[in-house]
């Protein structure tokens, strides 16, 4: 088993520490994916008016959709 890796990543303007058995580059790629998805939604004017809870739910649903679509 490979060694556990930790990386500080920037998501939504906040720094988080991600840990896992993947490389730091991979953890940064995960953070970039989340930021890109959030950025896609932020371009939609109506989305900006939603509460933080609804925004988080829509983002999670969209990421889950991408995941299941990729599995097909």
C-alpha positions in Angstrom: 0.0 0.0 0.0 1.3 3.5 -0.8 1.9 6.1 1.8 -0.9 8.4 2.9 -0.7 11.9 1.3 -2.1 15.2 2.5 -2.4 18.3 0.5 -3.8 21.8 1.2 -6.2 22.7 -1.6 -8.3 25.8 -2.4 -12.0 25.1 -2.9 -14.4 28.0 -3.2 -11.9 30.4 -1.8 -11.2 28.4 1.4 -8.2 26.1 2.1 -8.9 22.5 3.0 -6.6 19.7 3.8 -7.3 16.6 1.8 -5.8 13.2 2.7 -5.6 10.0 0.8 -3.4 7.4 -0.8 -3.3 9.3 -4.1 -0.6 11.8 -5.1 -0.8 15.4 -4.2 -1.3 16.2 -7.9 -4.4 14.0 -7.9 -5.8 15.7 -4.8 -5.3 19.1 -6.4 -7.0 17.8 -9.6 -10.0 16.8 -7.5 -10.2 20.3 -6.0 -9.9 21.8 -9.4 -12.8 19.7 -10.7 -15.0 20.9 -7.8 -14.0 24.5 -8.5 -14.7 24.2 -12.2 -18.2 22.7 -11.5 -19.0 25.5 -9.1 -17.8 28.0 -11.6 -20.1 26.6 -14.3 -23.1 27.2 -11.9 -21.9 30.6 -10.9 -22.3 31.7 -14.5 -26.1 31.1 -14.3 -27.7 34.3 -12.9 -30.6 32.5 -11.1 -28.1 30.2 -9.3 -26.5 33.2 -7.6 -29.8 33.9 -5.8 -30.0 30.5 -4.2 -29.1 29.8 -0.6 -25.8 28.1 0.2 -27.7 24.9 1.0 -29.4 24.7 -2.3 -26.1 25.6 -4.1 -24.3 22.8 -2.3 -27.1 20.3 -3.1 -27.2 21.2 -6.8 -23.4 21.0 -7.0 -23.4 17.5 -5.3 -26.2 16.3 -7.6 -24.3 17.5 -10.7 -21.1 15.8 -9.6 -23.0 12.6 -8.8 -24.6 12.8 -12.3 -21.2 13.1 -13.9 -19.9 10.1 -11.9 -22.8 7.8 -12.8 -22.7 8.9 -16.4 -19.0 8.1 -16.6 -19.6 4.7 -15.2 -21.9 3.7 -18.1 
